[in-house]
Amino acid sequence: MEFIKIIVIATVICTLFLIYPIPANAGEKMQGKREPDIPLHKGMWFIDYITLKNGITVARYCSSAPAAAILKFYKNIFKNAVEIQEGSPKGKVYKLLLDVTSPTKWRDSKRFIEIYTDKGRPDCRAVVHITEKPTAAKDSGQLPAKIKEGPIPAVPPKSISPGYSQKRKVAGAGVFSNVVNFSAGPTLILWPLENLAIQAYYGVGTFTVYEIRGFYRFHISSSLNPYLGAGYVHAEKVANVIGVDTNIQGDSFSIFGGIELPVYKNLFAYVEIDGTPMKLEKDIVNGTRKAKAKVDYSSTTIGAGLIFYFW
């Protein structure tokens, strides 16, 4: 019975992996290419590079945040940036110039940021192009005399925690435990949407537990994100009643709320409080003797987990 339940849970997780759509243009960084020395908004992840006619390389990013939020983020960082807003068939375009003082000179600039909405990319709420002139070109005096280069911050803004992974999480694995009704074991988690997760958990200990659930995360900061969710829980425990060893089982729903905490790069910790109105009862018969077996299962529990995101 336990083996069948494990197979069912594993099949569900594998199916979700197979049907999850991978962004068509998501690619790895090309050898010899370098990302611009510019802080990235937490909702941005790398797509690919584009080489312009003048040989300048543009790093292209997909963002889960709206264009207005990214614009505000960069305007707070680059106080001297000149904003240009233009219409486009792809949507509203914002251009932030980092090395010119005149908005009319943006086409001659070798360092600027373009933020726009691309209706052809439903997986991105905004597409961001970051163009930065190579170091060699900066020293060769290729820029027009009127162009003044603005400083680039050497460190990320305070809103981004050191070591925090800015790339969107998709799938991870780790360990999870129920502290009160003790059980601990492996867990798998999948994010079909940026803030919506599906999780499967198998634990052993005082209780043997199978659980599948979903939860929604609320982005508050890069280091503290609360979440709320609900799930289905099956718990069982072997007990000796009137001389008979019997496996007492129960099923219930659960509701929970917790906090996601980044530990280092792709490693995250989860701490939560769960409510599970579980009843573990069973009628036992041993010859002429009858009894109702009951195992206490606390309805309020604490959960804690550590998950590494490999994708």
C-alpha positions in Angstrom: 0.0 0.0 0.0 2.8 2.4 0.9 4.7 1.6 -2.2 1.6 2.3 -4.4 1.2 5.7 -2.8 4.8 6.6 -3.4 4.5 5.6 -7.1 1.3 7.7 -7.4 3.0 10.8 -5.9 6.1 10.3 -8.1 3.9 10.0 -11.2 2.1 13.2 -10.5 5.4 15.1 -10.0 6.9 13.6 -13.2 3.8 14.5 -15.2 4.0 18.1 -14.0 7.6 18.3 -15.1 6.7 17.0 -18.6 3.8 19.4 -19.2 5.6 22.5 -17.8 6.3 24.9 -20.7 10.0 25.9 -21.0 10.5 29.5 -22.4 11.4 29.1 -26.0 14.1 31.7 -26.1 15.7 30.9 -22.7 19.4 30.2 -23.4 22.7 29.8 -21.6 25.3 32.5 -21.6 27.6 32.4 -24.6 31.3 31.7 -24.1 33.3 34.9 -23.9 30.2 37.0 -23.3 29.8 39.1 -20.1 26.7 40.4 -18.5 26.6 44.2 -18.0 28.0 45.5 -14.8 24.5 46.8 -13.8 22.3 45.5 -11.0 19.3 43.4 -12.1 15.8 43.8 -10.8 14.8 40.7 -8.8 12.1 39.7 -11.3 14.6 39.5 -14.3 16.3 36.4 -15.7 18.7 36.0 -18.6 17.4 35.1 -22.1 20.3 35.6 -24.6 22.6 38.1 -26.2 22.1 40.3 -29.3 24.9 41.8 -31.3 24.2 45.2 -32.9 25.6 46.5 -36.2 28.3 48.5 -34.4 29.5 45.3 -32.7 28.1 46.3 -29.3 26.6 43.4 -27.4 23.1 43.7 -25.8 22.1 41.4 -22.9 18.4 40.5 -23.1 16.3 39.6 -20.1 12.8 38.5 -19.4 11.0 39.9 -16.4 8.0 38.8 -14.4 7.6 42.3 -13.1 5.7 45.1 -15.1 7.7 47.6 -17.1 6.8 50.4 -14.7 8.3 48.6 -11.7 11.6 48.0 -13.5 11.7 51.6 -14.7 11.3 52.8 -11.1 13.9 50.4 -9.9 16.6 51.7 -12.4 15.6 55.4 -11.9 16.3 54.9 -8.2 19.7 53.5 -9.0 20.8 55.8 -11.8 19.9 59.2 -10.5 21.4 60.9 -13.6 19.6 58.7 -16.2 17.6 60.4 -18.9 14.2 58.7 -19.5 12.7 58.5 -23.0 9.3 57.1 -23.6 8.3 56.0 -27.1 5.4 54.2 -28.8 6.1 50.9 -30.5 4.2 48.1 -32.2 5.3 45.9 -29.4 4.0 48.2 -26.7 5.2 51.1 -24.7 9.0 51.5 -24.7 11.1 53.2 -22.0 14.7 54.1 -22.6 17.1 55.1 -19.8 20.3 56.8 -21.0 23.3 56.3 -18.7 26.0 58.3 -20.5 24.3 61.2 -22.3 22.7 64.4 -21.0 20.6 65.1 -24.1 17.6 62.8 -24.9 18.1 63.4 -28.6 21.5 61.6 -28.5 20.3 58.2 -27.3 21.0 56.5 -30.6 24.6 57.5 -30.3 24.9 56.2 -26.8 26.8 53.0 -26.0 25.2 52.4 -22.7 21.4 52.5 -22.1 18.5 50.3 -20.9 15.4 49.6 -22.9 12.2 48.4 -21.2 9.2 47.4 -23.2 6.1 45.1 -23.2 6.3 42.5 -26.0 2.9 41.0 -26.8 4.7 38.3 -28.7 6.3 36.9 -25.5 3.4 35.9 -23.1 5.9 34.4 -20.7 7.4 37.9 -20.0 5.5 40.8 -18.6 8.4 43.0 -19.7 11.5 42.5 -21.9 14.6 44.4 -20.8 17.6 45.1 -23.1 20.8 46.3 -21.4 23.4 47.8 -23.8 26.8 48.5 -22.3 29.9 49.6 -24.3 32.8 47.2 -23.8 35.7 48.4 -21.7 38.1 48.5 -24.7 35.7 50.8 -26.6 35.5 53.2 -23.6 39.2 53.7 -23.7 39.4 54.2 -27.4 37.4 57.5 -27.5 34.8 56.2 -29.9 32.0 58.1 -28.1 31.0 61.5 -29.5 32.5 64.5 -27.6 29.2 65.6 -26.2 28.5 62.2 -24.6 29.3 62.1 -20.9 29.5 58.7 -19.2 27.6 58.3 -15.9 28.9 56.2 -13.1 27.8 52.6 -12.6 27.2 51.5 -9.0 29.9 49.0 -7.9 27.6 47.2 -5.6 24.0 46.0 -5.9 21.2 48.1 -4.4 20.3 47.4 -0.7 17.0 45.7 -1.8 19.0 42.8 -3.2 20.5 40.5 -0.6 24.1 39.1 -1.2 24.0 35.6 -2.6 20.3 35.8 -3.3 19.4 34.1 -6.7 17.5 36.6 -8.9 16.6 33.9 -11.5 13.1 32.6 -11.3 12.9 29.3 -9.5 11.3 26.4 -11.3 12.0 23.1 -9.5 13.8 22.0 -6.4 14.3 19.1 -3.9 15.2 18.9 -0.3 14.0 17.8 3.1 10.9 18.7 5.1 9.7 17.9 8.6 6.7 18.1 10.9 8.1 19.2 14.3 5.0 18.5 16.5 3.6 15.3 14.9 7.1 14.2 14.2 8.0 13.0 10.7 10.7 14.0 8.3 11.7 13.0 4.7 12.3 14.1 1.1 10.2 16.7 -0.7 9.9 17.9 -4.3 8.6 21.3 -5.3 7.6 22.8 -8.7 6.7 26.4 -9.6 4.4 26.4 -12.7 4.0 30.1 -12.1 6.5 32.5 -10.5 4.5 32.7 -7.2 2.5 29.5 -7.4 4.0 26.3 -6.2 3.0 22.6 -6.0 4.8 20.4 -3.4 4.9 16.7 -2.6 6.2 15.3 0.7 6.9 11.9 2.2 7.9 11.7 5.9 8.7 8.9 8.4 9.0 9.0 12.1 6.4 8.9 14.8 3.9 9.1 11.9 4.3 8.1 8.3 2.9 10.9 6.2 2.1 11.5 2.6 1.2 15.0 1.5 0.5 16.9 -1.7 -0.3 20.6 -1.6 -0.1 24.0 -3.3 0.7 27.5 -2.0 0.9 31.1 -3.2 3.9 33.3 -2.3 3.7 37.1 -1.7 6.8 39.0 -2.8 7.6 41.5 0.0 11.4 41.7 -0.3 14.3 39.6 -1.6 14.8 38.2 1.9 11.4 37.7 3.4 8.4 36.3 1.4 5.3 34.9 3.2 3.1 32.3 1.7 -0.4 30.7 2.2 -1.6 27.3 1.0 -3.7 24.2 1.4 -3.2 20.5 0.8 -4.2 16.9 1.3 -2.6 14.8 4.1 -2.5 11.1 4.8 -1.0 10.0 8.1 -0.7 6.5 9.7 0.9 4.9 12.8 1.3 1.4 14.0 0.0 0.8 17.6 -0.6 -2.2 19.8 -4.2 -2.4 20.9 -5.6 -5.3 23.0 -2.6 -7.3 22.0 -2.9 -6.6 18.3 -0.4 -4.6 16.2 -2.5 -2.5 13.8 -1.9 0.3 11.4 -4.2 3.2 12.2 -4.7 5.6 9.4 -6.4 8.9 8.6 -6.9 11.5 5.9 -7.5 15.2 6.1 -7.0 18.6 4.4 -4.5 21.1 5.8 -4.2 24.9 5.6 -0.9 26.6 6.4 1.0 29.9 6.3 4.8 30.4 6.4 7.8 32.4 5.4 10.4 31.7 2.6 13.9 32.7 3.6 16.9 32.7 1.2 19.9 30.9 2.7 22.5 31.1 -0.1 22.1 31.4 -3.8 19.7 28.5 -4.7 19.2 27.2 -1.2 16.0 28.3 0.6 14.5 27.6 4.0 10.8 27.4 4.8 9.1 27.7 8.2 5.4 27.5 8.6 2.4 26.8 10.9 -0.1 24.1 9.8 -3.6 23.4 10.8 -4.8 19.8 10.1 -8.0 18.4 11.8 -6.8 14.8 11.6 -8.5 11.9 13.3 -6.7 8.5 13.5 -9.2 5.9 14.7 -9.9 2.3 14.0 -12.1 -0.5 15.5 -10.1 -3.5 16.6 -11.4 -7.1 17.2 -9.3 -9.8 18.8 -11.4 -12.9 19.4 -14.3 -11.8 21.7 -12.6 -8.5 22.6 -13.4 -5.3 20.8 -11.8 -1.8 21.2 -11.6 1.5 19.4 -8.0 2.4 18.8 -7.2 6.1 18.7 -3.9 7.9 18.1 -3.5 11.6 19.1 -2.5 13.8 16.1 -2.1 17.5 17.0 -4.3 19.7 14.8 -1.8 22.6 15.0 1.8 21.8 13.9 5.0 23.5 12.8 6.7 22.6 9.6 10.3 23.4 8.5 12.1 22.6 5.3 15.3 23.2 3.4 15.1 23.1 -0.4 17.8 23.4 -3.1 16.6 24.7 -6.5 18.4 22.9 -9.3 16.3 24.5 -12.1 
